[in-house]
Amino acid sequence: MAFAACPLFVAGRASVKFMRFYETTPSHDLTYSDVFLVPERSAVTSRLTVSLAPEDGTGATIPIVSANMNSVTGPRLAATLARRGGLGVIPQDLPATELDAAIRWVKAQPVAYDATVDLGPGDTVAAALALLPPLAGHGIIVHDEHGVFLGAIAAERLATALPDARLGDLVARVTEIDVDELDGPRAAFDLMVAADLQFAPVLHEGKVVGALSRKGALRSTLYDPALDAEGRLRVAAAIGINGDVAGKAKAIVAAGADVLVIDTAHGHQDAMVRAISTVASLGLGVPIVAGNVVTADAVRDLVGAGATIIKVGVGPGAMCTTRMMTAVGRPQFSAVLETAQAARSLGAHVWADGGVRYPRDVALALAAGASSVMIGSWFAGTIEAPGTLAVDEQGRAYKESWGMASTKAVQERFDKLDAYELARKTLFAEGISSSKIYLDPLRPSLEDLLDMITSGVRSSLSYAGATTLAEFHERALVGVQSAAGYEEGKALPVSW
């Protein structure tokens, strides 16, 4: 078989090797469903020996970033993601005080245990169910008005209680775990199995410092958290390109943000270049991410202005209507491939933003050269995502999601404008304003999705004979397939 390579020539010399196309180089742009990975001879004996840590300076240990969308990344999801090695980006639409508080909240969360869901004895079961579904491994911590720990309620108990029942009447002095009893995640898992516990509050000197589940303890043996120099969870935050860019950037870094994202729908514009230059001149000491773009020319301009990571993707998101409204955008696999090559030649990196619906798509984005993959709507329908849980007529739990250029987002972003100016901006909104994102009954938590995504990507690396993402970038062999070939790869539902 003949292999068509994808070299990038800079100043007369070839750059670092990139993935190859199987047999022939395509003559048109491709998206994730158009391509597949070809297995190669591999010396990798276990997918657990594979490292998924990106080398883009963010400090993440898995290549997963949650999108800076109001319906996707709040402080709870950002903390959970960082605990498993990823990076959450707090959206720019939050008021300055809320953005500051969100960053500081993430920084204050435990690393070894889960963040707690806290309510008072006067709160109702309905209020608890708006935060947690009645599933094993989750629970509510109940404190009185003085902050005194009263006990906990396993989430499963909520399924059999009346909606207006007070939590104070249901609370039980459940088995607790003292920090001093724990000697690492494996010991915590064994302790919970021995005590037949699925969920337990973790206490230190009588105060709750976190919560623990069997799955949580097990995951701590498999994931390395993304931590800053002080051992706190890492978090990113976004700003726009208008207004006091320098002031906003300094404020969120002062609050503790480890990565700064400068974000706008059309990243290849003069205002973005000016914003990057302004932030880069401040010397804040954090990676600067900028986007969104889809071309090598845009990468060169943004990196030249001072960005270290470029966010790639115009129109592939589930909540985005840009392509149908404007015809602007580009198939995501080709966009990532071209921009990643350009970024690498300049010592920079790219994040693939949008268009992923399966673990295979994440693997293909990484094969194309992305250092990390940004996920939006896929994470919106999780327990940890912002917003409250609702239940439809069939009893299925869901959360609301919306696009960041939609009418809903525009109205929230510019709610302080007078009615006339707000109406003008709303008139030209794009994107979906409201969509129900249902919790997957098998994977209702962000962590459940991370398990599925990372296990798939680890296997992808092992099929390519790669033990690191850098090796995967070089060794990946990609073929082009028909729509029928893509459909063939899907598992068919079994009917009896």
C-alpha positions in Angstrom: 0.0 0.0 0.0 1.1 3.5 -0.7 0.9 6.1 2.1 0.3 9.8 1.5 2.0 11.9 4.1 1.0 15.3 5.3 4.3 17.3 5.5 4.3 20.9 6.3 7.3 22.8 4.9 8.6 25.9 6.7 11.5 27.9 5.4 12.5 25.1 3.1 12.5 22.3 5.6 9.9 19.7 6.8 8.4 20.2 10.2 7.6 17.5 12.8 5.9 14.5 11.2 2.2 14.4 11.3 -0.5 11.8 10.7 -0.7 10.1 7.3 -3.6 9.4 5.0 -4.1 5.8 4.0 -3.4 5.3 0.2 -4.5 8.7 -1.0 -4.6 12.3 0.0 -8.2 13.6 -0.3 -9.0 16.5 -2.6 -11.7 18.0 -0.5 -12.3 18.9 3.2 -13.3 16.3 5.6 -15.2 16.0 8.9 -15.0 13.3 11.5 -17.5 11.0 10.0 -15.6 11.0 6.7 -12.5 9.4 8.2 -11.4 6.4 10.2 -8.2 5.2 11.9 -6.3 2.3 10.4 -4.8 -0.1 13.0 -1.0 -0.6 12.8 1.5 -2.9 14.4 1.7 -2.0 18.1 3.9 -2.9 21.1 1.5 -1.3 23.5 0.4 -4.1 25.9 -2.3 -2.2 27.8 -4.3 0.9 27.2 -3.7 1.8 30.9 0.0 2.4 30.1 -1.0 5.1 27.6 -0.5 8.8 28.7 -3.2 11.2 27.5 -1.5 14.3 28.9 -1.4 17.2 26.4 1.9 19.1 26.0 0.3 22.6 25.6 1.3 24.1 28.9 -2.1 24.0 30.5 -1.2 21.4 33.1 -4.1 19.1 32.1 -3.5 15.3 32.3 -6.3 14.4 29.8 -7.0 16.2 26.5 -10.5 17.3 27.4 -11.7 20.9 27.8 -15.3 21.9 28.5 -16.6 24.7 26.4 -17.1 28.2 27.8 -20.9 28.0 27.3 -23.3 29.1 30.1 -25.2 25.8 29.9 -22.0 23.7 29.9 -19.3 25.0 32.3 -20.1 26.2 35.7 -17.9 25.9 38.8 -19.2 22.5 39.7 -18.4 20.9 36.3 -15.0 22.7 36.1 -14.0 21.3 39.5 -15.1 17.8 38.6 -13.3 17.9 35.3 -10.1 19.2 36.8 -10.2 16.4 39.4 -10.0 13.9 36.6 -7.3 15.8 34.7 -9.3 18.0 32.3 -9.8 21.8 32.1 -13.1 23.7 32.4 -13.5 27.1 30.9 -15.8 29.4 32.9 -17.8 31.5 30.4 -17.2 35.2 29.8 -20.9 36.2 30.1 -20.9 36.0 33.9 -20.8 39.3 35.8 -17.3 40.1 37.1 -18.2 39.3 40.7 -19.7 35.9 39.8 -16.8 35.1 37.5 -14.3 35.9 40.3 -16.4 33.8 42.8 -16.6 30.8 40.4 -12.9 30.7 39.9 -12.2 31.0 43.6 -14.8 28.3 44.4 -13.1 25.8 42.1 -9.7 26.6 43.7 -11.2 25.8 47.1 -12.6 22.4 46.2 -11.1 19.1 47.5 -8.8 17.2 45.2 -9.0 13.7 46.7 -12.8 13.8 47.3 -15.9 15.0 45.4 -17.4 18.4 46.0 -20.5 18.2 48.2 -24.1 19.1 47.4 -25.3 21.0 50.4 -28.8 21.8 51.5 -30.6 22.7 54.7 -33.1 20.8 56.8 -35.9 23.0 55.6 -35.3 22.3 51.9 -37.6 19.8 50.2 -37.0 16.6 48.3 -38.1 18.5 45.1 -35.3 21.0 45.6 -32.8 18.1 46.1 -34.0 16.3 42.9 -33.4 19.5 41.0 -29.7 19.0 41.8 -29.3 15.3 41.8 -31.2 12.3 40.3 -31.9 9.5 42.6 -28.9 7.4 41.7 -26.4 5.3 43.7 -23.1 7.0 44.5 -24.6 10.4 45.0 -26.0 12.2 48.0 -27.0 15.3 49.8 -25.1 16.8 52.8 -27.4 18.5 55.3 -26.2 21.4 57.5 -28.3 23.5 59.9 -28.4 27.3 59.7 -25.2 27.6 61.7 -23.3 25.3 59.4 -23.4 22.3 61.8 -23.4 18.9 60.0 -26.6 17.1 60.6 -26.1 14.1 58.4 -26.6 13.0 54.8 -29.2 11.5 52.5 -28.3 8.9 49.9 -29.7 10.1 46.5 -31.6 6.8 46.0 -33.7 7.7 49.1 -35.2 10.7 47.2 -37.0 8.4 44.8 -39.3 7.1 47.5 -40.0 10.3 49.3 -42.8 12.8 48.6 -41.7 15.9 46.7 -42.7 18.3 49.6 -41.0 16.2 52.3 -38.4 18.2 54.3 -34.9 16.9 54.2 -34.6 17.4 57.9 -37.2 14.6 58.3 -35.2 12.3 56.0 -31.7 13.0 57.1 -29.9 10.0 58.7 -26.6 9.9 60.5 -25.0 7.9 57.8 -21.7 6.2 58.0 -19.0 8.8 57.7 -15.4 8.5 56.7 -12.7 10.4 58.6 -9.8 11.8 56.6 -7.4 10.0 59.0 -8.9 6.7 58.0 -7.9 7.1 54.4 -4.6 6.0 53.0 -4.9 6.6 49.3 -7.8 6.0 46.8 -7.3 2.2 46.8 -7.7 2.0 50.6 -10.8 4.3 50.3 -12.3 1.9 47.8 -11.7 -1.1 49.9 -13.0 0.6 53.0 -16.3 1.5 51.2 -16.7 -2.1 49.9 -16.1 -3.5 53.4 -18.7 -1.1 54.9 -21.1 -1.7 52.0 -21.1 2.0 51.2 -21.9 3.7 47.8 -21.7 7.2 49.2 -20.3 8.8 52.3 -19.4 12.2 53.6 -15.7 12.7 54.4 -15.0 14.6 57.7 -12.0 16.2 59.2 -12.2 17.3 62.8 -16.0 17.0 62.7 -16.4 19.2 59.6 -17.3 17.9 56.1 -14.5 18.4 53.7 -15.9 16.4 50.7 -17.9 13.4 49.7 -16.8 10.0 48.4 -18.3 7.2 46.3 -16.9 3.9 45.3 -16.6 5.0 41.7 -15.0 8.2 42.8 -12.3 6.3 44.8 -11.8 3.9 41.9 -11.4 6.8 39.4 -8.8 8.4 41.7 -6.6 5.4 41.0 -6.9 5.9 37.2 -6.9 9.7 36.7 -4.3 12.3 37.7 -5.9 15.6 38.7 -4.9 18.8 36.9 -3.3 20.8 39.7 -1.6 24.2 39.9 1.8 24.8 41.7 -0.1 25.1 45.0 -1.8 21.7 44.6 -5.2 23.3 43.8 -7.5 22.3 40.9 -6.8 24.1 37.7 -9.4 26.2 35.9 -9.6 28.4 32.9 -11.8 31.4 32.2 -12.8 33.3 29.1 -13.1 37.0 28.2 -14.3 38.6 25.0 -12.5 41.0 22.7 -14.4 44.2 23.6 -14.4 46.6 26.5 -11.6 46.6 29.1 -9.8 43.5 27.9 -6.7 44.2 30.0 -8.7 44.8 33.2 -10.7 41.7 32.7 -7.7 39.5 32.0 -5.8 40.8 35.1 -8.9 40.3 37.3 -9.5 36.6 36.4 -5.8 35.7 36.7 -5.7 37.4 40.1 -8.7 35.3 41.1 -6.7 32.2 40.2 -7.4 31.3 36.6 -4.6 29.1 35.2 -5.5 29.6 31.5 -6.9 32.6 29.8 -9.3 32.2 26.8 -10.0 35.1 24.5 -13.1 34.1 22.6 -15.2 35.4 19.8 -17.2 33.6 17.0 -14.9 35.1 14.3 -11.4 34.9 15.7 -9.6 36.1 12.6 -10.3 39.7 12.9 -8.4 42.9 13.8 -10.1 43.3 17.2 -9.0 39.8 18.2 -5.4 40.5 17.2 -5.5 43.7 19.3 -7.0 41.9 22.3 -4.3 39.2 22.2 -1.5 41.8 21.9 -3.0 43.7 24.8 -3.2 40.6 27.1 0.2 39.2 26.0 1.9 42.6 26.9 0.6 42.2 30.5 3.0 39.3 31.2 0.4 37.4 33.2 2.3 34.1 33.1 -0.6 31.9 31.9 -1.3 30.3 28.5 -3.3 32.5 26.2 -5.9 30.7 24.1 -7.6 32.5 21.3 -10.2 31.7 18.6 -12.2 30.6 16.9 -10.5 30.1 13.5 -10.3 27.4 10.8 -7.3 28.4 8.6 -3.5 28.4 8.8 -3.4 32.1 8.0 -5.5 32.8 11.0 -3.2 30.7 13.2 -0.2 32.6 12.1 -1.8 36.0 12.8 -3.1 35.0 16.3 0.2 33.3 17.3 2.1 36.3 16.0 0.0 38.5 18.3 0.9 36.4 21.3 -1.5 33.5 21.6 0.0 30.1 22.6 -3.1 27.9 21.9 -5.6 28.5 19.1 -9.2 27.4 19.3 -10.4 25.8 16.1 -13.9 25.3 14.8 -16.6 27.5 13.1 -20.0 26.0 12.9 -19.6 22.3 14.0 -21.3 22.7 17.4 -24.7 21.1 18.1 -26.2 24.5 19.3 -24.7 26.4 16.4 -26.5 27.5 13.2 -23.7 29.6 11.7 -23.2 27.4 8.7 -26.9 27.3 7.8 -27.3 31.0 8.4 -24.2 32.3 6.8 -22.5 29.5 4.9 -19.4 30.2 6.9 -17.3 27.4 8.5 -15.3 24.4 7.5 -15.5 20.7 8.0 -13.8 20.1 11.3 -11.3 17.4 10.7 -9.6 19.3 7.8 -9.7 22.5 9.8 -7.9 20.9 12.8 -5.4 19.2 10.5 -4.4 22.4 8.7 -4.3 24.6 11.7 -2.5 22.1 13.9 0.3 21.8 11.4 0.6 25.6 11.2 0.6 26.0 15.0 3.2 23.3 15.5 5.6 25.0 13.1 5.3 28.1 15.3 5.7 26.3 18.6 2.0 26.7 19.4 -1.0 24.3 19.8 -4.6 24.0 18.8 -7.8 22.9 20.7 -10.4 21.3 18.5 -13.7 23.0 19.4 -17.0 21.3 18.6 -18.4 18.6 16.4 -17.6 15.6 18.7 -20.4 13.2 19.4 -18.6 10.0 20.1 -15.2 9.0 21.6 -14.0 8.2 18.0 -14.4 11.9 17.1 -12.2 12.9 20.0 -9.6 10.4 18.9 -9.7 11.7 15.3 -9.3 15.3 16.5 -6.2 14.3 18.4 -4.9 12.3 15.4 -5.3 15.5 13.3 -3.0 17.2 15.7 -5.1 18.9 18.4 -3.5 19.0 21.8 -7.0 18.9 23.5 -10.6 18.6 22.4 -13.3 21.1 23.6 -16.7 19.6 24.3 -19.9 21.5 24.7 -23.4 20.1 24.4 -22.3 16.6 25.1 -21.5 17.8 28.7 -24.6 19.9 29.0 -26.7 17.0 29.8 -24.8 15.9 32.9 -25.5 16.1 36.6 -22.6 18.6 37.1 -23.6 21.0 34.3 -25.2 24.3 35.3 -28.9 24.6 35.6 -31.5 22.4 37.4 -32.8 19.0 36.4 -36.3 18.9 35.0 -38.4 15.8 34.1 -40.6 15.5 31.0 -43.9 13.7 30.6 -42.2 10.4 30.2 -40.2 10.8 33.4 -36.9 11.4 31.6 -34.5 13.9 33.3 -33.0 16.7 31.2 -31.3 20.1 31.4 -31.7 23.1 29.1 -28.9 24.0 26.7 -28.5 26.9 24.3 -26.0 28.4 21.8 -23.8 31.3 22.8 -25.0 33.4 19.8 -28.6 32.5 20.3 -31.4 35.0 21.2 -31.4 33.7 24.8 -27.6 34.2 25.1 -27.7 37.6 23.5 -30.5 38.8 25.8 -28.6 37.6 28.9 -25.3 39.1 27.7 -26.7 42.5 26.9 -29.6 42.7 29.5 -28.4 46.1 30.7 -28.9 47.8 27.3 -32.0 49.8 26.7 -34.9 48.0 25.0 -34.1 49.5 21.6 -30.5 48.5 21.5 -31.2 45.0 22.9 -33.9 44.5 20.3 -31.4 45.4 17.5 -28.9 42.9 18.8 -31.5 40.2 19.3 -32.7 40.6 15.7 -29.4 39.2 14.4 -28.9 36.4 16.8 -27.9 32.9 15.6 -28.0 29.5 17.2 -30.5 27.5 19.2 -32.0 29.3 22.2 -33.4 26.2 24.0 -32.9 22.5 23.6 -33.5 19.7 26.0 -30.3 17.7 26.7 -31.4 14.5 28.3 -29.3 12.7 30.9 -27.9 9.5 29.6 -29.4 6.9 32.0 -26.2 4.8 31.7 -23.9 7.9 32.0 -25.6 10.7 33.8 -22.5 12.2 35.3 -19.6 14.1 33.6 -17.3 11.5 35.1 -19.2 8.7 33.4 -18.7 10.4 30.1 -15.0 10.9 30.8 -14.6 7.2 31.5 -16.2 6.4 28.1 -14.2 9.0 26.2 -10.8 8.4 27.8 -11.1 4.6 27.5 -11.9 4.9 23.8 -9.1 7.3 23.2 -6.6 5.2 25.1 -7.5 2.3 22.9 -7.1 4.4 19.8 -3.6 5.2 20.8 -2.8 1.5 21.5 -4.2 0.6 18.0 -1.8 3.1 16.5 1.1 1.8 18.6 1.4 5.1 20.5 2.0 5.6 24.2 1.7 9.4 24.2 -0.3 12.0 22.3 2.9 13.2 20.6 3.5 9.7 19.2 -0.2 9.5 18.2 0.1 12.7 16.2 3.0 11.1 14.2 1.8 7.5 14.0 -1.9 7.9 13.2 -2.9 6.5 9.9 -6.2 7.9 8.6 -8.4 6.6 5.9 -11.4 8.2 4.0 -14.7 6.4 4.0 -18.1 6.7 2.4 -21.3 7.4 4.3 -22.1 3.7 4.1 -18.7 2.9 5.7 -19.5 5.2 8.6 -22.9 3.6 9.1 -21.3 0.2 9.0 -19.2 1.1 12.1 -22.3 1.8 14.2 -23.7 -0.8 16.6 -27.2 -1.8 15.6 -29.9 -2.0 18.3 -30.9 -5.6 19.0 -34.5 -6.5 18.7 -35.9 -9.7 19.9 
